[in-house]
Amino acid sequence: MRNPRPVPIPREELPANVKRLSLLYLTCLPALLAQAEASLDERLASLEQAAQSAQMAGDNAWMLVSCALVLLMTGPGLALFYGGLVRRKNVLSTLMHSFALMALASVLWVLYGYSLAFGDGNSFIGGAQYLLLKGVGMDADSGYAPVPHLTFMAFQMMFAIITPALISGAYAERIRFSAMLVYTTLWLTIVYFPMAHMVWGRGGLMNPFEGGALPCFDFAGGTVVHITSGVSALVAALYLKPRQGYGQEPMKPHNLIISLTGACLLWVGWFGFNAGSALSAGGAASNAFVTTHLGASAATIGWLLAEWLRHGKPSMLGGISGAVAGLVTITPAAGYVTPMAALVIGFLGGVFCFWMVTVVKMKLGYDDSLDAFGIHGAGGFLGAVLTGVFATNLINSGLAGPDGKPSPLGLIDGNAFQIVNQTGGALLAVVLGAVGSYICLKIADLVCGLRVSQEQEIEGLDLSLHGEDGYSLES
């Protein structure tokens, strides 16, 4: 039997309580809908905040790892690389340069260096807003990177450590330790902090993303780190004059094994140096990571090939020198060029730096003990210019034109004039490094005397300055 069809109850016959409930529901419906909408908005906002927090946590983790990798470049990387290249009697004093500068540069950086480099100022120097790290906290409010302000400050501090340490390769085996400390303090203040502001700081003269008058692409320090330190190294070598017996007696590296170890540590640390300069854990970091590795690889091949053709044998010293030359040359371009362009830049860097170290240095006769100028100064300059050739908005679209589309960056994008900008920026770094270094050397010489005595140099700086011997064979 089929169920009978229900008969609707007339509205006037509905119970009174049902009528009241219906009226209450109709009255509260807008409020309930508004509450549901507000709850949805709150949940969406909460979800967005959680996603942003997760993204910042990932970026911050990468940046902290990069901080450690860049510090690794100075100690033990550069310390061992340079330490093995000097004579045995000066190994500790050479290691001491890098180690001591890890402490000295850090203190200067947090006292006033960070403020002069990244504080708001003019086109040439930052202001006083971050003195003693005032306002530098755990929030991502630096305006430079989507990570805690302290993390960005610490990452840049590692660059301030290694840059003057690179110069120590030129004055190794003949400078007073006290003079080195005075010189470095002055050099960071007069040369490095202003240069970092001009290239990377807000309103900097060479900052292309802040409307700088001389826009120069420098992803991780071709001008700021390598040209300034390399040219300053050359001035220091000329000022101090050659080591006793230079050109008359052999001054071969005493331990290429530890130099190889240092070079490998530099190679690994350089991933933090370049890929970390993307300031986040995204695709830009990946590209910089790959271009860094390929630049070093191609330069190693280029140097060894040039050495093999010229001298008939490829050497271990040549291989590690080529790797460092490639790392230097790719540094300004790492975040702007394709991996294939990195191969070209690296190979040219290896061959060019080999020529500077083995031909130009010999003809001019200057005693750059560990070839800081031939590798860092020359490689940095070449890399800066080649960035103007190979930079492309296919890799870095951060610079937009009036129409909102990515601007052409280098020659391959159709912007040939960028080569002029890059060359101008590199020359500015040369002038600042040369003049600033000479002033710092002169002051340090007047304050405490730059060069050790002839007796101390003959005995070796390990014993004469530090009272220690790098290799104790008595125990």
One Martini backbone bead per residue (centre of mass of N, CA, C, O) as a GRO file, in nm:
protein
  475
    1MET     BB    1   0.094   0.036   0.024
    2ARG     BB    2   0.066   0.358  -0.019
    3ASN     BB    3   0.154   0.648   0.087
    4PRO     BB    4   0.019   0.911   0.191
    5ARG     BB    5  -0.026   1.231   0.114
    6PRO     BB    6   0.074   1.506   0.246
    7VAL     BB    7  -0.079   1.757   0.441
    8PRO     BB    8  -0.078   2.080   0.459
    9ILE     BB    9  -0.038   2.324   0.696
   10PRO     BB   10  -0.168   2.589   0.784
   11ARG     BB   11  -0.032   2.878   0.906
   12GLU     BB   12  -0.269   2.940   1.116
   13GLU     BB   13  -0.219   2.628   1.249
   14LEU     BB   14   0.036   2.681   1.375
   15PRO     BB   15   0.222   2.674   1.618
   16ALA     BB   16   0.350   2.923   1.815
   17ASN     BB   17   0.647   2.818   1.850
   18VAL     BB   18   0.711   2.791   1.548
   19LYS     BB   19   0.674   3.084   1.476
   20ARG     BB   20   0.893   3.193   1.663
   21LEU     BB   21   1.133   3.036   1.543
   22SER     BB   22   1.111   3.149   1.256
   23LEU     BB   23   1.148   3.446   1.333
   24LEU     BB   24   1.423   3.412   1.471
   25TYR     BB   25   1.576   3.304   1.228
   26LEU     BB   26   1.522   3.547   1.035
   27THR     BB   27   1.659   3.754   1.227
   28CYS     BB   28   1.954   3.596   1.259
   29LEU     BB   29   2.070   3.536   0.977
   30PRO     BB   30   2.258   3.780   0.919
   31ALA     BB   31   2.441   3.734   1.167
   32LEU     BB   32   2.529   3.447   1.092
   33LEU     BB   33   2.656   3.520   0.818
   34ALA     BB   34   2.858   3.729   0.927
   35GLN     BB   35   3.005   3.534   1.118
   36ALA     BB   36   3.094   3.334   0.899
   37GLU     BB   37   3.253   3.539   0.731
   38ALA     BB   38   3.448   3.625   0.958
   39SER     BB   39   3.558   3.343   1.014
   40LEU     BB   40   3.676   3.303   0.729
   41ASP     BB   41   3.866   3.547   0.731
   42GLU     BB   42   4.028   3.456   0.976
   43ARG     BB   43   4.124   3.188   0.856
   44LEU     BB   44   4.266   3.309   0.609
   45ALA     BB   45   4.458   3.492   0.768
   46SER     BB   46   4.586   3.264   0.931
   47LEU     BB   47   4.688   3.105   0.686
   48GLU     BB   48   4.864   3.331   0.567
   49GLN     BB   49   5.043   3.367   0.816
   50ALA     BB   50   5.149   3.076   0.820
   51ALA     BB   51   5.280   3.086   0.541
   52GLN     BB   52   5.472   3.323   0.601
   53SER     BB   53   5.616   3.188   0.838
   54ALA     BB   54   5.722   2.946   0.680
   55GLN     BB   55   5.881   3.107   0.471
   56MET     BB   56   6.064   3.257   0.674
   57ALA     BB   57   6.185   3.004   0.801
   58GLY     BB   58   6.321   2.900   0.543
   59ASP     BB   59   6.488   3.153   0.479
   60ASN     BB   60   6.632   3.168   0.755
   61ALA     BB   61   6.775   2.898   0.741
   62TRP     BB   62   6.943   2.961   0.487
   63MET     BB   63   7.083   3.218   0.599
   64LEU     BB   64   7.226   3.080   0.840
   65VAL     BB   65   7.385   2.883   0.670
   66SER     BB   66   7.529   3.103   0.503
   67CYS     BB   67   7.678   3.230   0.734
   68ALA     BB   68   7.850   2.981   0.798
   69LEU     BB   69   7.979   2.951   0.514
   70VAL     BB   70   8.124   3.229   0.509
   71LEU     BB   71   8.292   3.183   0.762
   72LEU     BB   72   8.435   2.930   0.648
   73MET     BB   73   8.606   3.086   0.440
   74THR     BB   74   8.800   3.207   0.650
   75GLY     BB   75   8.732   2.989   0.890
   76PRO     BB   76   8.952   2.778   0.737
   77GLY     BB   77   8.986   2.842   0.436
   78LEU     BB   78   9.179   3.093   0.395
   79ALA     BB   79   9.384   3.016   0.608
   80LEU     BB   80   9.481   2.754   0.463
   81PHE     BB   81   9.539   2.859   0.185
   82TYR     BB   82   9.755   3.067   0.280
   83GLY     BB   83   9.926   2.893   0.480
   84GLY     BB   84  10.045   2.692   0.254
   85LEU     BB   85  10.190   2.930   0.068
   86VAL     BB   86  10.390   2.969   0.273
   87ARG     BB   87  10.632   2.960   0.479
   88ARG     BB   88  10.687   2.779   0.758
   89LYS     BB   89  10.769   3.040   0.945
   90ASN     BB   90  10.455   3.178   0.856
   91VAL     BB   91  10.191   3.018   0.915
   92LEU     BB   92  10.069   3.139   1.179
   93SER     BB   93  10.057   3.438   1.098
   94THR     BB   94   9.860   3.384   0.863
   95LEU     BB   95   9.633   3.254   1.024
   96MET     BB   96   9.598   3.498   1.222
   97HIS     BB   97   9.470   3.697   1.037
   98SER     BB   98   9.197   3.556   0.987
   99PHE     BB   99   9.119   3.504   1.285
  100ALA     BB  100   9.129   3.798   1.395
  101LEU     BB  101   8.921   3.918   1.183
  102MET     BB  102   8.673   3.775   1.291
  103ALA     BB  103   8.667   3.962   1.542
  104LEU     BB  104   8.715   4.257   1.456
  105ALA     BB  105   8.494   4.291   1.234
  106SER     BB  106   8.251   4.223   1.414
  107VAL     BB  107   8.271   4.458   1.612
  108LEU     BB  108   8.266   4.691   1.406
  109TRP     BB  109   7.994   4.619   1.276
  110VAL     BB  110   7.805   4.653   1.536
  111LEU     BB  111   7.884   4.941   1.614
  112TYR     BB  112   7.896   5.086   1.283
  113GLY     BB  113   7.907   4.937   1.005
  114TYR     BB  114   7.610   4.868   0.941
  115SER     BB  115   7.511   5.160   0.937
  116LEU     BB  116   7.704   5.267   0.707
  117ALA     BB  117   7.595   5.051   0.495
  118PHE     BB  118   7.247   5.026   0.575
  119GLY     BB  119   7.180   5.295   0.632
  120ASP     BB  120   7.034   5.598   0.615
  121GLY     BB  121   7.154   5.834   0.368
  122ASN     BB  122   7.346   5.857   0.108
  123SER     BB  123   7.522   5.769  -0.180
  124PHE     BB  124   7.797   5.689   0.014
  125ILE     BB  125   7.654   5.680   0.310
  126GLY     BB  126   7.541   5.594   0.597
  127GLY     BB  127   7.393   5.618   0.893
  128ALA     BB  128   7.295   5.615   1.260
  129GLN     BB  129   7.046   5.410   1.315
  130TYR     BB  130   7.246   5.130   1.379
  131LEU     BB  131   7.390   5.190   1.619
  132LEU     BB  132   7.448   4.930   1.821
  133LEU     BB  133   7.187   4.790   1.694
  134LYS     BB  134   6.965   4.981   1.661
  135GLY     BB  135   6.667   4.820   1.559
  136VAL     BB  136   6.795   4.524   1.558
  137GLY     BB  137   6.593   4.248   1.517
  138MET     BB  138   6.347   3.976   1.476
  139ASP     BB  139   6.228   4.131   1.257
  140ALA     BB  140   6.115   4.190   0.914
  141ASP     BB  141   6.244   4.534   0.890
  142SER     BB  142   6.490   4.615   0.687
  143GLY     BB  143   6.418   4.615   0.357
  144TYR     BB  144   6.608   4.361   0.232
  145ALA     BB  145   6.471   4.103   0.385
  146PRO     BB  146   6.260   3.804   0.465
  147VAL     BB  147   6.410   3.841   0.748
  148PRO     BB  148   6.556   3.884   1.013
  149HIS     BB  149   6.750   4.146   1.082
  150LEU     BB  150   6.978   3.986   1.221
  151THR     BB  151   7.038   3.800   0.983
  152PHE     BB  152   7.125   4.012   0.778
  153MET     BB  153   7.350   4.132   0.948
  154ALA     BB  154   7.516   3.867   0.975
  155PHE     BB  155   7.566   3.813   0.677
  156GLN     BB  156   7.719   4.083   0.622
  157MET     BB  157   7.945   4.035   0.831
  158MET     BB  158   8.096   3.807   0.673
  159PHE     BB  159   8.197   4.001   0.451
  160ALA     BB  160   8.360   4.191   0.646
  161ILE     BB  161   8.565   3.965   0.713
  162ILE     BB  162   8.687   3.855   0.434
  163THR     BB  163   8.789   4.102   0.280
  164PRO     BB  164   9.049   4.181   0.451
  165ALA     BB  165   9.168   3.891   0.442
  166LEU     BB  166   9.251   3.896   0.142
  167ILE     BB  167   9.483   4.110   0.173
  168SER     BB  168   9.690   3.930   0.337
  169GLY     BB  169   9.828   3.801   0.080
  170ALA     BB  170  10.024   4.056   0.023
  171TYR     BB  171  10.161   4.093   0.338
  172ALA     BB  172  10.288   3.843   0.381
  173GLU     BB  173  10.585   3.796   0.584
  174ARG     BB  174  10.605   4.149   0.675
  175ILE     BB  175  10.391   4.220   0.898
  176ARG     BB  176  10.262   4.365   1.155
  177PHE     BB  177  10.014   4.289   1.366
  178SER     BB  178   9.936   4.572   1.465
  179ALA     BB  179   9.920   4.700   1.180
  180MET     BB  180   9.696   4.519   1.073
  181LEU     BB  181   9.476   4.618   1.270
  182VAL     BB  182   9.482   4.918   1.197
  183TYR     BB  183   9.441   4.896   0.894
  184THR     BB  184   9.166   4.742   0.901
  185THR     BB  185   9.001   4.947   1.056
  186LEU     BB  186   9.035   5.172   0.845
  187TRP     BB  187   8.946   5.020   0.588
  188LEU     BB  188   8.656   4.957   0.664
  189THR     BB  189   8.575   5.259   0.705
  190ILE     BB  190   8.680   5.388   0.421
  191VAL     BB  191   8.594   5.145   0.215
  192TYR     BB  192   8.377   4.922   0.275
  193PHE     BB  193   8.127   5.063   0.390
  194PRO     BB  194   8.077   5.257   0.151
  195MET     BB  195   8.067   5.042  -0.075
  196ALA     BB  196   7.826   4.882   0.031
  197HIS     BB  197   7.628   5.119   0.012
  198MET     BB  198   7.652   5.192  -0.293
  199VAL     BB  199   7.551   4.896  -0.388
  200TRP     BB  200   7.325   4.795  -0.140
  201GLY     BB  201   7.211   5.047  -0.040
  202ARG     BB  202   6.999   5.283   0.032
  203GLY     BB  203   7.068   5.516  -0.218
  204GLY     BB  204   7.291   5.413  -0.378
  205LEU     BB  205   7.492   5.492  -0.642
  206MET     BB  206   7.495   5.160  -0.756
  207ASN     BB  207   7.191   5.099  -0.713
  208PRO     BB  208   6.957   4.972  -0.938
  209PHE     BB  209   6.698   4.945  -0.723
  210GLU     BB  210   6.747   5.279  -0.625
  211GLY     BB  211   6.838   5.481  -0.854
  212GLY     BB  212   7.121   5.489  -0.933
  213ALA     BB  213   7.352   5.674  -1.115
  214LEU     BB  214   7.540   5.389  -1.114
  215PRO     BB  215   7.433   5.114  -1.239
  216CYS     BB  216   7.537   4.807  -1.068
  217PHE     BB  217   7.589   4.473  -1.103
  218ASP     BB  218   7.613   4.303  -0.768
  219PHE     BB  219   7.536   4.024  -0.617
  220ALA     BB  220   7.823   3.936  -0.414
  221GLY     BB  221   8.112   4.128  -0.463
  222GLY     BB  222   8.303   4.226  -0.695
  223THR     BB  223   8.342   4.519  -0.587
  224VAL     BB  224   8.321   4.517  -0.273
  225VAL     BB  225   8.534   4.277  -0.238
  226HIS     BB  226   8.750   4.219  -0.478
  227ILE     BB  227   8.848   4.489  -0.588
  228THR     BB  228   8.917   4.634  -0.326
  229SER     BB  229   9.110   4.414  -0.213
  230GLY     BB  230   9.300   4.378  -0.457
  231VAL     BB  231   9.399   4.673  -0.482
  232SER     BB  232   9.488   4.703  -0.188
  233ALA     BB  233   9.702   4.481  -0.209
  234LEU     BB  234   9.884   4.618  -0.415
  235VAL     BB  235   9.947   4.869  -0.245
  236ALA     BB  236  10.071   4.712  -0.009
  237ALA     BB  237  10.302   4.575  -0.167
  238LEU     BB  238  10.434   4.844  -0.260
  239TYR     BB  239  10.475   4.976   0.018
  240LEU     BB  240  10.641   4.732   0.157
  241LYS     BB  241  10.778   4.571  -0.028
  242PRO     BB  242  10.976   4.326  -0.071
  243ARG     BB  243  11.099   4.053   0.026
  244GLN     BB  244  11.349   3.893   0.144
  245GLY     BB  245  11.482   3.757  -0.154
  246TYR     BB  246  11.316   3.840  -0.381
  247GLY     BB  247  11.410   3.669  -0.679
  248GLN     BB  248  11.670   3.491  -0.535
  249GLU     BB  249  11.481   3.299  -0.372
  250PRO     BB  250  11.293   3.051  -0.276
  251MET     BB  251  10.905   3.074  -0.230
  252LYS     BB  252  10.755   2.821  -0.164
  253PRO     BB  253  10.521   2.627  -0.079
  254HIS     BB  254  10.499   2.425   0.218
  255ASN     BB  255  10.164   2.328   0.190
  256LEU     BB  256   9.939   2.201  -0.038
  257ILE     BB  257   9.742   2.041   0.133
  258ILE     BB  258   9.618   2.280   0.298
  259SER     BB  259   9.544   2.446   0.048
  260LEU     BB  260   9.342   2.247  -0.067
  261THR     BB  261   9.155   2.247   0.175
  262GLY     BB  262   9.093   2.549   0.162
  263ALA     BB  263   8.976   2.554  -0.127
  264CYS     BB  264   8.739   2.361  -0.072
  265LEU     BB  265   8.610   2.541   0.148
  266LEU     BB  266   8.564   2.780  -0.035
  267TRP     BB  267   8.379   2.644  -0.236
  268VAL     BB  268   8.158   2.572  -0.035
  269GLY     BB  269   8.118   2.856   0.097
  270TRP     BB  270   8.031   3.006  -0.174
  271PHE     BB  271   7.734   2.924  -0.167
  272GLY     BB  272   7.665   3.128   0.055
  273PHE     BB  273   7.775   3.382  -0.078
  274ASN     BB  274   7.587   3.364  -0.339
  275ALA     BB  275   7.314   3.218  -0.273
  276GLY     BB  276   7.263   3.394  -0.017
  277SER     BB  277   7.223   3.669  -0.189
  278ALA     BB  278   6.913   3.614  -0.244
  279LEU     BB  279   6.762   3.619   0.053
  280SER     BB  280   6.650   3.328  -0.029
  281ALA     BB  281   6.483   2.995  -0.101
  282GLY     BB  282   6.486   3.016  -0.415
  283GLY     BB  283   6.559   3.032  -0.749
  284ALA     BB  284   6.798   3.230  -0.719
  285ALA     BB  285   6.967   3.041  -0.543
  286SER     BB  286   6.991   2.811  -0.745
  287ASN     BB  287   7.134   2.966  -0.968
  288ALA     BB  288   7.379   3.061  -0.799
  289PHE     BB  289   7.478   2.782  -0.726
  290VAL     BB  290   7.534   2.678  -1.015
  291THR     BB  291   7.713   2.911  -1.126
  292THR     BB  292   7.934   2.880  -0.916
  293HIS     BB  293   8.025   2.593  -0.986
  294LEU     BB  294   8.078   2.638  -1.293
  295GLY     BB  295   8.283   2.864  -1.269
  296ALA     BB  296   8.498   2.701  -1.112
  297SER     BB  297   8.529   2.468  -1.312
  298ALA     BB  298   8.611   2.630  -1.569
  299ALA     BB  299   8.860   2.771  -1.440
  300THR     BB  300   9.025   2.526  -1.379
  301ILE     BB  301   9.055   2.442  -1.672
  302GLY     BB  302   9.175   2.706  -1.782
  303TRP     BB  303   9.431   2.717  -1.608
  304LEU     BB  304   9.547   2.434  -1.668
  305LEU     BB  305   9.567   2.472  -1.972
  306ALA     BB  306   9.755   2.719  -1.972
  307GLU     BB  307   9.980   2.581  -1.807
  308TRP     BB  308  10.032   2.340  -1.992
  309LEU     BB  309  10.111   2.510  -2.243
  310ARG     BB  310  10.343   2.681  -2.101
  311HIS     BB  311  10.487   2.441  -1.891
  312GLY     BB  312  10.384   2.121  -1.945
  313LYS     BB  313  10.225   2.140  -1.656
  314PRO     BB  314   9.998   2.049  -1.422
  315SER     BB  315   9.900   2.198  -1.113
  316MET     BB  316   9.785   2.225  -0.799
  317LEU     BB  317   9.814   2.529  -0.771
  318GLY     BB  318   9.660   2.591  -1.032
  319GLY     BB  319   9.390   2.461  -0.962
  320ILE     BB  320   9.319   2.632  -0.702
  321SER     BB  321   9.351   2.906  -0.836
  322GLY     BB  322   9.131   2.867  -1.051
  323ALA     BB  323   8.892   2.826  -0.864
  324VAL     BB  324   8.907   3.102  -0.726
  325ALA     BB  325   8.886   3.270  -0.983
  326GLY     BB  326   8.600   3.170  -1.057
  327LEU     BB  327   8.455   3.262  -0.799
  328VAL     BB  328   8.516   3.558  -0.840
  329THR     BB  329   8.402   3.609  -1.133
  330ILE     BB  330   8.097   3.507  -1.064
  331THR     BB  331   7.988   3.679  -0.830
  332PRO     BB  332   7.839   3.929  -0.977
  333ALA     BB  333   7.666   3.714  -1.178
  334ALA     BB  334   7.508   3.473  -1.036
  335GLY     BB  335   7.202   3.632  -1.038
  336TYR     BB  336   7.208   3.702  -1.386
  337VAL     BB  337   7.293   3.421  -1.507
  338THR     BB  338   7.350   3.153  -1.681
  339PRO     BB  339   7.505   2.854  -1.676
  340MET     BB  340   7.645   2.892  -1.955
  341ALA     BB  341   7.771   3.168  -1.890
  342ALA     BB  342   7.941   3.065  -1.650
  343LEU     BB  343   8.141   2.904  -1.819
  344VAL     BB  344   8.262   3.146  -1.966
  345ILE     BB  345   8.344   3.321  -1.727
  346GLY     BB  346   8.525   3.113  -1.586
  347PHE     BB  347   8.728   3.055  -1.811
  348LEU     BB  348   8.825   3.348  -1.847
  349GLY     BB  349   8.917   3.380  -1.554
  350GLY     BB  350   9.139   3.165  -1.550
  351VAL     BB  351   9.315   3.279  -1.782
  352PHE     BB  352   9.349   3.574  -1.686
  353CYS     BB  353   9.475   3.515  -1.404
  354PHE     BB  354   9.716   3.361  -1.506
  355TRP     BB  355   9.836   3.601  -1.664
  356MET     BB  356   9.865   3.795  -1.420
  357VAL     BB  357  10.054   3.603  -1.244
  358THR     BB  358  10.279   3.505  -1.475
  359VAL     BB  359  10.324   3.786  -1.637
  360VAL     BB  360  10.260   4.065  -1.512
  361LYS     BB  361  10.406   4.025  -1.242
  362MET     BB  362  10.688   3.971  -1.362
  363LYS     BB  363  10.717   4.241  -1.521
  364LEU     BB  364  10.665   4.438  -1.266
  365GLY     BB  365  10.779   4.307  -0.974
  366TYR     BB  366  10.576   4.252  -0.763
  367ASP     BB  367  10.496   4.149  -0.408
  368ASP     BB  368  10.239   3.932  -0.417
  369SER     BB  369  10.250   3.675  -0.231
  370LEU     BB  370   9.925   3.545  -0.297
  371ASP     BB  371   9.765   3.686  -0.533
  372ALA     BB  372   9.530   3.896  -0.472
  373PHE     BB  373   9.526   4.068  -0.729
  374GLY     BB  374   9.537   3.853  -0.966
  375ILE     BB  375   9.254   3.734  -0.860
  376HIS     BB  376   9.062   3.950  -0.723
  377GLY     BB  377   9.102   4.206  -0.888
  378ALA     BB  378   9.093   4.086  -1.178
  379GLY     BB  379   8.843   3.899  -1.148
  380GLY     BB  380   8.643   4.115  -1.051
  381PHE     BB  381   8.660   4.297  -1.302
  382LEU     BB  382   8.579   4.093  -1.515
  383GLY     BB  383   8.307   4.012  -1.387
  384ALA     BB  384   8.174   4.290  -1.398
  385VAL     BB  385   8.181   4.322  -1.708
  386LEU     BB  386   8.042   4.045  -1.786
  387THR     BB  387   7.772   4.113  -1.659
  388GLY     BB  388   7.700   4.325  -1.886
  389VAL     BB  389   7.670   4.092  -2.099
  390PHE     BB  390   7.496   3.834  -1.942
  391ALA     BB  391   7.271   3.975  -1.830
  392THR     BB  392   6.928   3.860  -1.745
  393ASN     BB  393   6.571   3.864  -1.716
  394LEU     BB  394   6.539   3.549  -1.708
  395ILE     BB  395   6.673   3.549  -1.411
  396ASN     BB  396   6.636   3.875  -1.348
  397SER     BB  397   6.320   4.064  -1.273
  398GLY     BB  398   6.363   4.316  -1.061
  399LEU     BB  399   6.376   4.511  -1.314
  400ALA     BB  400   6.151   4.765  -1.401
  401GLY     BB  401   5.962   4.931  -1.610
  402PRO     BB  402   5.707   5.152  -1.682
  403ASP     BB  403   5.532   4.889  -1.791
  404GLY     BB  404   5.629   4.642  -1.582
  405LYS     BB  405   5.850   4.521  -1.731
  406PRO     BB  406   6.132   4.373  -1.774
  407SER     BB  407   6.441   4.479  -1.789
  408PRO     BB  408   6.714   4.519  -1.954
  409LEU     BB  409   7.044   4.433  -1.865
  410GLY     BB  410   7.226   4.331  -2.097
  411LEU     BB  411   7.353   4.270  -2.399
  412ILE     BB  412   7.163   4.014  -2.454
  413ASP     BB  413   6.906   4.220  -2.405
  414GLY     BB  414   7.012   4.515  -2.544
  415ASN     BB  415   7.213   4.647  -2.307
  416ALA     BB  416   7.511   4.784  -2.375
  417PHE     BB  417   7.550   5.014  -2.153
  418GLN     BB  418   7.611   4.828  -1.906
  419ILE     BB  419   7.915   4.807  -1.953
  420VAL     BB  420   7.971   5.096  -1.868
  421ASN     BB  421   7.864   5.075  -1.581
  422GLN     BB  422   8.046   4.844  -1.489
  423THR     BB  423   8.314   4.987  -1.542
  424GLY     BB  424   8.261   5.231  -1.361
  425GLY     BB  425   8.227   5.070  -1.097
  426ALA     BB  426   8.505   4.935  -1.103
  427LEU     BB  427   8.673   5.201  -1.104
  428LEU     BB  428   8.568   5.307  -0.837
  429ALA     BB  429   8.682   5.070  -0.671
  430VAL     BB  430   8.976   5.121  -0.744
  431VAL     BB  431   9.005   5.407  -0.628
  432LEU     BB  432   8.911   5.352  -0.339
  433GLY     BB  433   9.115   5.126  -0.279
  434ALA     BB  434   9.379   5.280  -0.335
  435VAL     BB  435   9.345   5.538  -0.165
  436GLY     BB  436   9.250   5.409   0.100
  437SER     BB  437   9.493   5.222   0.144
  438TYR     BB  438   9.713   5.437   0.158
  439ILE     BB  439   9.605   5.587   0.401
  440CYS     BB  440   9.607   5.345   0.598
  441LEU     BB  441   9.908   5.279   0.576
  442LYS     BB  442  10.019   5.552   0.667
  443ILE     BB  443   9.893   5.556   0.948
  444ALA     BB  444  10.000   5.282   1.050
  445ASP     BB  445  10.298   5.359   1.017
  446LEU     BB  446  10.289   5.600   1.221
  447VAL     BB  447  10.185   5.441   1.471
  448CYS     BB  448  10.365   5.129   1.437
  449GLY     BB  449  10.459   5.017   1.195
  450LEU     BB  450  10.462   4.784   0.939
  451ARG     BB  451  10.745   4.656   0.934
  452VAL     BB  452  10.954   4.433   0.997
  453SER     BB  453  11.241   4.333   1.071
  454GLN     BB  454  11.498   4.167   0.934
  455GLU     BB  455  11.528   3.963   1.164
  456GLN     BB  456  11.231   3.876   1.182
  457GLU     BB  457  11.201   3.779   0.889
  458ILE     BB  458  11.422   3.559   0.900
  459GLU     BB  459  11.303   3.399   1.141
  460GLY     BB  460  11.004   3.463   1.160
  461LEU     BB  461  10.678   3.538   1.264
  462ASP     BB  462  10.606   3.319   1.462
  463LEU     BB  463  10.839   3.380   1.670
  464SER     BB  464  10.874   3.701   1.668
  465LEU     BB  465  10.547   3.763   1.726
  466HIS     BB  466  10.423   3.474   1.882
  467GLY     BB  467  10.607   3.236   2.004
  468GLU     BB  468  10.570   3.018   1.765
  469ASP     BB  469  10.520   2.686   1.615
  470GLY     BB  470  10.370   2.510   1.366
  471TYR     BB  471  10.606   2.275   1.394
  472SER     BB  472  10.645   2.019   1.625
  473LEU     BB  473  10.928   1.779   1.653
  474GLU     BB  474  10.965   1.703   1.973
  475SER     BB  475  10.686   1.526   2.035
   0.00000   0.00000   0.00000
